[in-house]
């Protein structure tokens, strides 16, 4: 697994906090992912909608904050899982609050994982097996 292979993995990160967006972008880039950061669920959905047409910039994973004004990360997760064209994209939720019932609800709705903030490099390394297209790449 060289760097070249990794850079084709595109992660969409969603967080309303500027500080957190900068941080997640930094650690994802450190792990050589391609990153798009947006500050709300509606912007994420807009990006994914524009995206469907151009398969070139396919998103291999979405990492989203749970608590955001308006629509939450849970709402985004549900919208992704209810969409025929997007439901295969893995979603990871992150939150600064360790609330087991919330974590379980997200996992039950189909989230791949739930990270507590601040997200660490070791968490980002756990994303790899969840990436859309990862298994096919490993099998080659």
N, C-alpha and C positions, 0 to 999 in steps of 0.2 A: 504494500500500500504506500505508494509515493505521494508526495505533495500534490502532484498534478491531478491525480484522481480525486483527491479531497476537494480541490477548489471547485469542482463541478457541483458540490452540494450547496444548495441555496437555503438559508434559514431566514424566515420572516419573524422578526422580533417585535412584540407589541407591548408598549409600556407608556403610561401617561407621564411618568417622571423622567425629566431630562437627564438627571444624574444616573438613574438606573438604565436608561437607554444607552447612554454613553458607555457605561460599564459593560452591559451585555454585548454591545457591539464590539468593544475592545477584546473581551475574552473569546468571543466567537471568531473574530479575525485572527487572534493569536493561534486558534486551533485551525486556521486556514479555511474557514467556511466563507462562502460568499454571503453577505448579510444585507438585508433590507430592514430598516427600522421605521416603524410608524408609531404615532402616539395615541391611537384610539382604535377601537374595534371597527368603527365605520370605515376608517382609512384602510384597515387591514382587509376588510371585505371588498372595498373598492379595488384595492391592488390585486386581490385574488380574482376578482371579476374581470379586470382588464387582462390579467394573466392567462385566463382560460384560453383565450384566442391564440396568444403567442406561447406555444409550448416550450420555446427556447429557454425562458427564464423560469422554468418550473420550480415551484417551492417544494423542497424535500422534507421540510419540517417547520412547524410553527411553534414558537415559544412565546407565551403570553403571560402578562401579569394577571392576577386574579381580580384585585380591587381597582377598578377604574371608574371614573364618573360616566354616567350613561350606561352603556353596555359593559358588562364585566367579562373577564376571561372565560367564565363559565358559559355566558351567552355566546361568545365566539365559538367555543368548543361545540356547543349544541348546533349552531348554524353550520359549522363545518361537517359534523357527523350527519346532519339531515340533508346535506347537499349531495346529489348523485355524482357530480363532477369533482367535488372536493373531499368527499368522505375518506379517501385513502391517505390523505396527508396526515402524518402523525402530529399530535398536539401535545406539548408539554406545558404545564401550568406552573407559574412561580408565585410565591407569596411571602410577605414578611411575617405573616401570622401562621402559627402552627395550630390549625384547628382541624382535628382528626375527621369530624363529620364533613367538613368542606372538602378535605383531601379525598375522602372515600367517595363523595358524590361525584367529584371530577373523574376519578378513576372508573367509577361505574358508568359514567357517560362516555367513556372511551378515551380518556387522556392516557398517554403512554407513561407519564411520570409526573411527579409533583415535586418541585424543588423549593427549598426554603431560601429566601434571600438573606444576605447577598449570595448570589449564585457563584460558585467556585469553579475553577478550572477542572477539578475532579468531576463536577456535575456535568460539565460540557462534554467531557470524555465519555460519559454514560449515554450521551445522545446518539453516538454513532450507530449502534445496532438498531435504533429506532428509525433511522433515516429511510425515507422512501427510496428504493433503488439500491440500498446498501447490500442486501443479500445477493442480488444478482451480480454486483461488482465483486463481492468476495468469492463467489463461485467461479468467476472467470479464470 
